[in-house]
């Protein structure tokens, strides 16, 4: 089945699925959710808060919005934890490094990390690091943050088992998207210019190919992230499905109408869109490096599955490694 046809089929088949998440006692555990001041991130944090973690950290770009989210979560039923708000700007490599360093210094343990923060925009923008914003936030910063957080999760796995859910493994949940099915070609892959291509305003299509490609590259990176985390950490790429959130708030003109119709026909609520994230963060998954959608393990796109020898991931990682070293001052070898 062609990439795009399969992607649309998966989308339409999974959207109406009744989603259920396991009830897990997170007593004694520490949870972080990025991009958790609104939408899917907020609802995932709320659902995890209802599982009684000792600490819940909302990692957000705007602290005021984070404090409002924390108040909302604390007022929810069956929530005893008082959410904390930490600043994290995924459009800044310096912020990503500072956040990871804070986690390393201040947290005695970290059991669940949900890398949810992402963006979409119809307008070309460069971050302060000089990189197209969607590409940096969704791909470069998310991958970098996952690599920096993975050792903390692995360290947690060496601690004595807790009385509640003693067999629970640390989880690193990375939010991707079904739209990666819609990418059949990755410009620049053969000559090492994937990110140069993405950074060129002439090639920008924010809610189209740019966003889709950012999620495809993230999917290609999942095996490498899982390898870095090691066998004691469950790394999972998760698709929340099509969810009615404010990620498309910058849309204008006819696209407002198109997305509005799509939302009415197919969209999940943020509460339901959060369930796949929570499921992937607490379920006793059979192995690491898997892709999940609608609270079940499924196959990623043919382009991702075809990278059996890791050559595609190696090619993009080499480019990312150069960018991270130049822009973030850090070397993250494959």
C-alpha positions in Angstrom: 0.0 0.0 0.0 1.5 3.4 -0.9 2.8 5.6 1.9 0.0 8.2 1.8 -2.8 5.7 1.3 -1.6 3.6 4.2 -1.3 6.8 6.4 -4.9 7.9 5.7 -6.2 4.4 6.2 -4.4 4.1 9.6 -5.8 7.6 10.6 -9.4 6.8 9.7 -9.3 3.3 11.2 -7.9 4.3 14.5 -9.6 7.6 15.2 -12.9 6.1 16.5 -11.2 3.5 18.7 -12.4 3.3 22.3 -9.3 4.1 24.3 -8.6 2.6 27.7 -5.5 3.1 29.9 -4.3 0.8 32.7 -4.6 2.0 36.3 -1.1 2.1 37.7 0.0 3.2 41.2 2.8 5.7 40.8 3.4 6.2 44.5 7.0 7.2 45.1 7.6 8.0 41.5 8.6 11.2 39.6 6.9 12.2 36.4 7.7 15.0 33.9 5.5 16.1 31.0 6.8 18.7 28.5 4.4 21.0 26.8 1.9 20.4 29.6 0.2 23.8 29.9 -2.5 23.0 27.4 -4.0 20.4 25.1 -2.8 16.8 25.1 0.1 17.6 27.4 -2.1 19.1 30.1 -4.5 16.2 30.0 -1.7 13.6 30.0 -0.3 15.3 33.1 -3.7 15.4 34.7 -4.3 11.6 34.1 -0.8 10.8 35.4 -1.4 13.0 38.4 -4.5 10.8 39.2 -2.1 7.8 39.6 -0.5 9.4 42.7 3.1 10.2 41.8 5.2 11.8 44.5 6.2 14.5 42.1 4.7 15.8 38.9 6.8 18.4 36.9 5.2 20.5 34.2 7.9 21.5 31.8 6.6 24.6 29.9 7.8 27.6 27.9 5.6 30.1 29.7 5.7 29.8 33.5 2.5 31.7 34.0 0.6 29.3 31.7 2.3 26.4 33.6 1.1 27.7 36.9 -2.5 27.9 35.6 -2.2 24.4 34.4 -0.8 23.3 37.8 -3.8 24.9 39.5 -6.2 23.1 37.2 -4.6 19.7 37.7 -4.4 20.1 41.5 -8.1 20.9 41.6 -9.0 17.7 39.6 -10.6 14.7 41.3 -8.3 12.0 42.8 -5.2 14.3 42.7 -3.0 14.6 45.7 0.2 15.7 44.2 1.0 19.4 43.9 2.4 20.0 40.3 5.6 21.8 40.0 6.4 24.2 37.1 9.8 24.2 35.4 10.8 26.3 32.5 11.7 24.7 29.2 11.8 26.3 25.8 12.3 23.8 23.1 13.1 26.5 20.6 16.4 27.1 22.5 19.2 24.6 22.8 20.5 26.5 25.8 17.2 26.0 27.5 17.1 22.3 26.7 20.6 21.8 28.1 19.8 23.8 31.2 16.6 21.9 31.8 18.3 18.5 31.5 21.1 19.7 33.8 18.5 20.7 36.4 16.9 17.3 36.2 20.2 15.6 36.6 21.2 17.8 39.6 17.8 18.0 41.4 16.1 14.7 40.9 17.0 11.7 42.9 14.9 9.6 40.5 12.9 10.1 37.3 10.4 7.3 36.4 8.4 8.8 33.5 9.4 11.4 31.0 6.8 12.4 28.4 8.4 14.4 25.6 5.2 16.0 24.3 6.2 19.6 23.4 5.9 20.3 19.7 4.7 22.9 17.3 3.2 23.6 13.9 2.9 26.9 12.1 1.9 28.1 8.6 4.6 30.8 8.9 8.3 30.4 8.4 10.2 31.3 11.5 13.8 30.9 12.7 14.7 30.3 16.3 17.4 32.3 18.2 19.7 29.4 17.2 19.1 30.2 13.5 17.1 27.1 12.7 13.6 26.8 11.2 11.4 26.5 14.3 9.3 23.4 13.5 12.4 21.4 12.7 14.2 22.5 15.8 11.4 22.0 18.3 9.9 18.8 16.9 13.1 17.1 15.8 16.4 18.5 16.9 15.5 19.6 20.4 13.2 16.7 21.1 16.0 14.2 20.1 18.6 16.1 22.1 16.5 16.3 25.2 15.6 12.6 25.0 19.4 11.8 24.8 20.1 14.0 27.8 17.3 12.6 29.9 17.8 8.9 29.0 20.8 8.5 31.5 18.7 9.8 34.4 16.0 7.3 33.6 18.6 4.5 33.3 20.0 5.6 36.7 16.6 5.3 38.2 16.3 1.7 37.0 19.3 0.8 39.3 17.5 2.1 42.5 15.9 -0.4 44.9 12.4 -1.4 43.8 9.5 0.5 45.2 6.8 -1.2 47.2 4.1 -0.2 44.7 4.5 -1.7 41.2 8.0 -3.1 42.0 8.5 -4.3 38.4 7.8 -0.9 36.8 10.5 0.2 34.4 11.3 3.8 33.7 9.5 5.1 30.6 10.6 7.6 28.0 7.5 8.5 25.9 8.2 10.5 22.7 5.2 12.1 21.0 5.3 11.7 17.2 2.4 11.6 14.7 0.6 9.5 12.2 1.5 12.1 9.6 5.0 10.5 9.3 3.1 7.9 7.1 2.6 10.6 4.6 6.3 11.2 3.8 7.6 9.2 0.9 10.9 11.0 0.4 13.4 12.8 2.5 15.2 15.5 0.5 18.9 15.8 1.2 19.2 12.4 2.7 21.7 11.2 0.1 24.0 14.2 0.2 23.8 15.2 3.9 21.7 18.3 3.4 18.4 17.3 5.1 18.5 20.1 7.6 19.9 22.6 5.1 16.9 21.8 2.9 14.5 22.2 5.9 16.1 25.5 6.8 15.5 27.1 3.4 12.4 29.3 3.4 11.7 28.3 -0.2 11.1 24.7 0.9 8.9 25.6 3.9 5.3 24.2 4.1 4.6 24.5 7.8 1.4 22.5 8.2 2.3 20.2 5.4 5.7 18.7 4.4 7.7 20.6 7.0 5.7 19.3 9.9 5.4 15.8 8.5 9.1 15.6 7.8 9.9 16.8 11.3 7.9 13.8 12.7 9.4 11.3 10.2 13.0 12.2 11.2 12.0 11.9 14.9 10.7 8.4 14.1 14.0 7.5 12.4 15.8 8.6 15.6 13.8 6.3 18.0 16.0 3.2 17.7 19.1 5.3 18.4 17.4 6.9 21.4 16.4 3.5 22.7 19.9 2.2 22.3 21.3 5.2 24.3 18.7 4.6 27.1 19.6 1.0 27.4 17.4 -2.1 28.1 16.3 -0.9 31.5 14.3 2.0 30.0 11.2 1.6 27.8 11.4 4.2 25.0 8.2 4.5 23.0 7.2 6.7 20.1 3.5 7.5 20.4 0.9 8.9 18.1 -2.0 10.7 19.9 -4.1 10.7 16.7 -5.8 13.8 15.3 -6.7 15.9 18.3 -8.6 19.2 18.5 -5.9 21.4 20.2 -4.4 24.8 19.8 -1.4 23.5 17.9 -3.0 24.9 14.7 -3.9 28.3 16.3 -1.9 30.2 13.7 -3.9 29.0 10.7 -5.6 31.6 8.5 -8.1 31.7 5.6 -9.4 28.5 4.1 -7.2 26.3 6.3 -9.2 27.4 9.4 -12.4 26.0 7.7 -10.7 22.8 6.5 -9.2 22.0 9.9 -12.5 22.9 11.6 -14.4 20.4 9.4 -11.7 17.8 10.0 -12.0 18.4 13.8 -15.7 18.0 13.8 -15.6 14.8 11.7 -12.6 13.0 13.2 -10.8 14.8 16.1 -10.4 13.4 19.5 -10.8 15.6 22.5 -7.5 16.5 24.3 -8.6 14.1 27.1 -8.8 11.2 24.7 -5.7 12.3 22.8 -3.8 12.1 26.0 -4.7 8.5 26.7 -2.2 7.0 24.1 0.6 9.0 25.8 -0.4 7.8 29.3 -0.8 4.3 28.1 2.7 4.3 26.6 4.0 5.8 29.8 2.7 3.2 32.2 2.1 0.0 30.2 4.4 -3.0 30.7 5.5 -3.0 27.1 7.3 -6.0 25.6 10.4 -4.1 24.5 11.9 -0.7 23.8 11.9 1.4 20.6 8.4 0.6 19.6 5.7 2.7 17.9 2.2 2.9 19.4 -1.1 4.4 18.3 -4.5 4.2 19.9 -3.1 2.5 23.0 -1.6 -0.4 21.1 1.7 -1.3 19.4 1.6 -1.0 15.7 3.9 -0.7 12.7 5.4 2.7 11.7 5.6 3.8 8.0 7.4 1.7 5.4 10.1 4.4 5.2 10.9 3.9 8.9 10.6 0.1 8.7 12.9 0.0 5.7 15.7 1.5 7.7 16.8 -1.9 9.0 20.5 -1.2 8.8 20.1 2.2 10.3 21.6 4.0 7.3 18.9 6.7 7.2 19.2 7.4 10.9 23.0 7.5 10.6 22.8 10.0 7.8 20.4 12.4 9.7 22.3 11.9 13.0 25.5 13.0 11.5 23.9 16.2 10.4 22.3 16.7 13.8 25.6 16.0 15.6 27.2 18.9 13.7 24.3 21.2 14.5 24.2 20.3 18.2 28.0 20.8 18.5 27.9 24.2 16.7 24.7 25.6 18.1 24.4 23.8 21.5 28.1 23.2 22.3 27.5 19.5 22.9 28.6 16.4 21.2 26.0 13.6 21.0 27.5 10.7 18.9 25.4 8.0 17.5 
